[in-house]
Amino acid sequence: MAAGHASAQHRLTRPVFFIGFMGCGKTSVSRYLAETAGAESIDADEYLESREGRAIVDIFAEDGEEHFRDLETECLKDLADGGPRLIGCGGGVVKRPENVAIMHDKGFVVYLEVSAQAASRRIPNADTRPLFENLETARKMLSERSALYERAADVRVPTVGRAVPEISEEVRAILVERGILAAEPR
Protein backbone atom coordinates (compact mmCIF):
# COMPACT_ATOMS: atom_id res chain seq x y z
CA MET A 1 0.00 0.00 0.00
CA ALA A 2 2.73 2.46 0.97
CA ALA A 3 4.73 1.84 -2.18
CA GLY A 4 1.99 3.45 -4.24
CA HIS A 5 2.43 6.66 -2.29
CA ALA A 6 6.24 6.61 -2.02
CA SER A 7 6.77 8.41 -5.32
CA ALA A 8 4.14 11.08 -4.68
CA GLN A 9 5.46 14.22 -3.02
CA HIS A 10 3.14 16.05 -0.70
CA ARG A 11 3.20 19.37 1.04
CA LEU A 12 1.93 19.85 4.56
CA THR A 13 -0.01 23.07 5.00
CA ARG A 14 0.61 23.20 8.77
CA PRO A 15 2.21 21.12 11.54
CA VAL A 16 0.55 17.85 12.51
CA PHE A 17 0.93 16.82 16.15
CA PHE A 18 0.60 13.14 17.09
CA ILE A 19 -0.59 12.61 20.66
CA GLY A 20 -1.45 9.55 22.70
CA PHE A 21 -0.22 7.25 25.41
CA MET A 22 3.26 5.71 25.47
CA GLY A 23 3.53 2.94 22.90
CA CYS A 24 0.61 4.11 20.75
CA GLY A 25 2.90 4.59 17.73
CA LYS A 26 3.33 8.38 17.54
CA THR A 27 6.96 8.22 16.40
CA SER A 28 6.56 5.13 14.19
CA VAL A 29 3.46 6.44 12.42
CA SER A 30 4.82 9.96 11.91
CA ARG A 31 8.10 8.60 10.52
CA TYR A 32 6.38 6.11 8.23
CA LEU A 33 3.98 8.76 7.00
CA ALA A 34 6.87 11.17 6.43
CA GLU A 35 8.65 8.59 4.25
CA THR A 36 5.60 7.67 2.21
CA ALA A 37 4.32 11.23 1.77
CA GLY A 38 7.65 12.97 1.32
CA ALA A 39 7.11 15.14 4.41
CA GLU A 40 9.42 15.93 7.33
CA SER A 41 8.94 14.34 10.75
CA ILE A 42 10.47 14.96 14.14
CA ASP A 43 10.09 13.30 17.53
CA ALA A 44 9.53 15.92 20.25
CA ASP A 45 11.20 13.82 22.97
CA GLU A 46 14.30 13.25 20.82
CA TYR A 47 14.39 16.97 20.04
CA LEU A 48 14.20 17.77 23.77
CA GLU A 49 16.96 15.29 24.62
CA SER A 50 19.19 16.68 21.89
CA ARG A 51 18.54 20.27 22.96
CA GLU A 52 19.20 19.50 26.63
CA GLY A 53 22.09 17.10 26.05
CA ARG A 54 20.66 14.41 28.34
CA ALA A 55 18.01 11.70 28.40
CA ILE A 56 14.48 12.35 29.61
CA VAL A 57 14.86 9.70 32.29
CA ASP A 58 17.83 11.70 33.64
CA ILE A 59 15.90 14.98 33.53
CA PHE A 60 13.10 13.36 35.56
CA ALA A 61 15.59 11.88 38.05
CA GLU A 62 17.70 15.02 38.45
CA ASP A 63 15.16 17.84 38.12
CA GLY A 64 11.71 16.28 38.49
CA GLU A 65 8.62 16.07 36.31
CA GLU A 66 7.64 19.74 36.64
CA HIS A 67 10.99 20.89 35.19
CA PHE A 68 10.66 18.33 32.40
CA ARG A 69 7.17 19.67 31.59
CA ASP A 70 8.59 23.22 31.40
CA LEU A 71 11.21 22.03 28.92
CA GLU A 72 8.57 20.09 26.98
CA THR A 73 6.47 23.26 26.57
CA GLU A 74 9.51 25.25 25.38
CA CYS A 75 10.35 22.56 22.83
CA LEU A 76 6.74 22.31 21.67
CA LYS A 77 6.75 26.06 20.98
CA ASP A 78 9.99 25.69 18.98
CA LEU A 79 8.61 22.79 16.96
CA ALA A 80 5.24 24.46 16.37
CA ASP A 81 7.01 27.53 15.01
CA GLY A 82 9.31 25.43 12.82
CA GLY A 83 6.90 25.15 9.91
CA PRO A 84 4.75 22.32 8.59
CA ARG A 85 5.97 18.85 9.63
CA LEU A 86 4.82 15.71 11.42
CA ILE A 87 5.57 15.92 15.15
CA GLY A 88 5.42 12.91 17.48
CA CYS A 89 4.75 14.36 20.94
CA GLY A 90 5.48 12.94 24.37
CA GLY A 91 2.66 11.04 26.04
CA GLY A 92 2.11 13.68 28.73
CA VAL A 93 2.10 16.74 26.48
CA VAL A 94 -1.68 17.10 26.98
CA LYS A 95 -1.30 17.53 30.74
CA ARG A 96 -0.78 21.26 30.25
CA PRO A 97 -3.62 23.27 28.69
CA GLU A 98 -0.96 25.65 27.32
CA ASN A 99 0.46 22.82 25.20
CA VAL A 100 -2.95 21.92 23.81
CA ALA A 101 -3.51 25.59 22.92
CA ILE A 102 -0.14 25.71 21.12
CA MET A 103 -0.97 22.61 19.08
CA HIS A 104 -4.44 23.88 18.12
CA ASP A 105 -3.20 27.36 17.33
CA LYS A 106 -0.40 26.16 15.05
CA GLY A 107 -1.57 22.86 13.62
CA PHE A 108 -3.73 19.75 13.54
CA VAL A 109 -3.82 17.15 16.34
CA VAL A 110 -4.07 13.38 15.70
CA TYR A 111 -4.82 11.17 18.72
CA LEU A 112 -3.53 7.62 18.27
CA GLU A 113 -5.61 5.49 20.65
CA VAL A 114 -4.11 2.46 22.39
CA SER A 115 -4.97 0.28 25.38
CA ALA A 116 -2.58 0.01 28.33
CA GLN A 117 -2.11 -3.69 27.59
CA ALA A 118 -1.22 -3.07 23.93
CA ALA A 119 1.09 -0.22 24.95
CA SER A 120 2.94 -2.44 27.42
CA ARG A 121 3.54 -5.02 24.67
CA ARG A 122 4.86 -2.34 22.31
CA ILE A 123 7.34 -0.71 24.69
CA PRO A 124 10.58 -2.65 24.30
CA ASN A 125 12.45 -1.05 27.19
CA ALA A 126 10.21 0.41 29.90
CA ASP A 127 13.35 1.50 31.79
CA THR A 128 13.63 4.48 29.43
CA ARG A 129 10.08 5.55 30.32
CA PRO A 130 10.22 7.24 33.73
CA LEU A 131 6.45 7.01 34.28
CA PHE A 132 5.87 3.47 32.99
CA GLU A 133 6.31 1.17 35.98
CA ASN A 134 3.96 -1.72 35.28
CA LEU A 135 0.68 -2.57 33.57
CA GLU A 136 -1.46 -1.44 36.51
CA THR A 137 0.30 1.94 36.66
CA ALA A 138 -0.11 2.25 32.90
CA ARG A 139 -3.85 1.51 33.13
CA LYS A 140 -4.29 4.15 35.84
CA MET A 141 -2.28 6.77 33.92
CA LEU A 142 -4.12 6.06 30.65
CA SER A 143 -7.43 6.34 32.47
CA GLU A 144 -6.39 9.74 33.83
CA ARG A 145 -5.18 10.99 30.45
CA SER A 146 -7.82 9.60 28.07
CA ALA A 147 -10.17 12.55 28.45
CA LEU A 148 -7.25 14.95 27.93
CA TYR A 149 -6.27 13.19 24.70
CA GLU A 150 -9.87 13.21 23.46
CA ARG A 151 -10.36 16.92 24.20
CA ALA A 152 -7.04 17.84 22.56
CA ALA A 153 -7.63 15.81 19.39
CA ASP A 154 -8.92 17.04 16.07
CA VAL A 155 -9.24 13.38 15.05
CA ARG A 156 -8.92 9.98 16.77
CA VAL A 157 -7.34 6.94 15.11
CA PRO A 158 -7.44 3.51 16.80
CA THR A 159 -4.16 1.56 16.75
CA VAL A 160 -4.81 -1.69 18.65
CA GLY A 161 -4.36 -4.72 16.41
CA ARG A 162 -3.20 -2.59 13.49
CA ALA A 163 0.19 -2.28 11.81
CA VAL A 164 2.00 1.02 11.29
CA PRO A 165 1.40 1.10 7.49
CA GLU A 166 -2.36 0.67 7.95
CA ILE A 167 -2.55 3.36 10.65
CA SER A 168 -0.38 5.71 8.57
CA GLU A 169 -2.59 5.23 5.53
CA GLU A 170 -5.68 6.16 7.55
CA VAL A 171 -3.96 9.27 8.91
CA ARG A 172 -2.73 10.20 5.41
CA ALA A 173 -6.27 9.92 4.02
CA ILE A 174 -7.60 12.15 6.83
CA LEU A 175 -4.89 14.75 6.23
CA VAL A 176 -5.55 14.78 2.48
CA GLU A 177 -9.32 15.04 3.04
CA ARG A 178 -8.86 17.97 5.45
CA GLY A 179 -6.45 19.75 3.08
CA ILE A 180 -3.54 19.47 5.50
CA LEU A 181 -1.55 17.19 3.19
CA ALA A 182 -1.73 18.49 -0.37
CA ALA A 183 -0.24 16.75 -3.40
CA GLU A 184 2.51 18.75 -5.04
CA PRO A 185 1.85 19.48 -8.68
CA ARG A 186 4.21 17.68 -11.03
N, C-alpha and C positions, 0 to 999 in steps of 0.2 A: 504494500500500500504506500509506504513512504517513498519508495523509489520513483513513483509517478510524480511526486512533488519535488524531488531533489533538484531537478533542473530548473524549476520555476523560481524566480527571484521575487521576493515580496518586500514590501515596505511597511513597516509599522508606522501608524499615524500618531501613536503616543505610547508611553511605557505600559507594560502589562505586568502586574504584580501577582505572583503565585503565593497563596497563603494556604495554611492547613497544618495539621498536627505533624510531629516528627514522623518520618517514614511514609508520608503520603505520596511522595514522588515529585515534590516541587522542583528540585534541582534536575532530576532525570528527565522530567517532562519538558522543562524549559530548554534544556540543552538539546534534546531530541528535536523539539519543534524548531529551535534555532537552526539546526543542521538542515532539516528538511524544507524550511521556508526561506533560508538564506538571511535570517535575522541574527542579531547579536543577543547573547544571553550572558547573565552574570548572576552569581550566587551571592546574596547579601552577607551571609556569614563568612564566606571566604574573603569577600571584600573587607569586612570588618577586621578579620584576623590579619590580613595583609597590611592594612592601614595601621593597626595597633602593634604589629610585630610579635604577636603572641596568640596562642590558641584560646578559644572561648572558654574552655574548661578552666584554663589558668586565670582568665579574667574573673570568672565566677569565684574561684577559690581565693584569689588575692584581693579582689575589690568588691565582691558581692554582686547580687543580681541587679540591684538598683543602678549601680554604675554601668553594668553591662547594658541595661535598657537605655541609659542616657547615650551611650556610644551607638547603640542600634538606631536610635532616632536620628542622630547626626548622620550616620551612614545612609539611612533611608532618604534623608533630604538630599544628600549628594547624588545618590543613584536616581532619584526622581527628577533631579535637575539635569541629568546627564543625557537627556534625549530619549527617543523611542528605543526600547529594548525589552527583552524578557527578563524579569527579575524574580529569582527564587528567594523568598523571604524566610526568615527564621520563624519557627513555630509559635513563638510568643509575641510576634510583632503586633498582633491585634490587642494586646493587653493595654496599650496606651491609645486613648481616643485620638491623640495628636497624630499618631502614625496612620490611623485609619483615614483621618482627614487629609493627610499628605497624599496617600495613595489615591483617594477619590478625586482630589484636586488636580493631580498630575496625570492620572492614568485610569486603567481598567483593572479590576480585581477578580481573579479566578480562584475560587475555593476548591481545592482538591480534597474530597471527603475520604476518610479512611477510618476503620475501626481500630481500637487500641490493640486488639489481637493481631490484626493484619500488620499494623505498624511495628509491633514487637518482632514479628517474623522478618520484616524488611530491614530492620536496623542491624547491620552486621556487627558493630562494635558499640554497645551502649555506654561503654566507658568514656567515649568522647562526647556524650550527651549528659551534661551536668544535672538535668532535671528528670532523666529517664532512669528510675531505679529498678522497677519491676512492673509486671503487667498490671497489678492492682493500682499502683501509683499512676501508671499511664491512663488507666480507665478513669480515675478520679480527675486527673488533669484534663483529659479530653472532654469529660462531662462539664467541667468548669468553663472550658474554652469554646465549646460547640456554638453556643449562642453568639459569642463574639465573632467567630468565623462567619456565621450566617449573616449577621448584620453588616459585616464589612464587605461581603461579596457582592459583585455585580452578577456573577453566575456561579453555580455549583456544579461540579463534575465528580461523579462517584468513581473511585479507583479500585475498590475491593474486587479481587478476582479478574482484574483487567491488566493487560500488559502495557508498557510505556507507549509503544507505537499506536495502539488503539486509543488510549487516553489523549495522546498528542493530536491525533487526527480529529477527535471530537472538539478539542480546544481550538485547533486551527479552523475548523468549520464555523465555530461560534465567532471567532475573531474576524473571519472573512465576512460573515453575515452582518456583523455589527459595524463593518467598515474600518476596523482597527488594523487589520492585515489586508493590505491592498496589493494586488498583483502589479508588478512593474511592467510598463509597456515595453515590448521588444522592439 
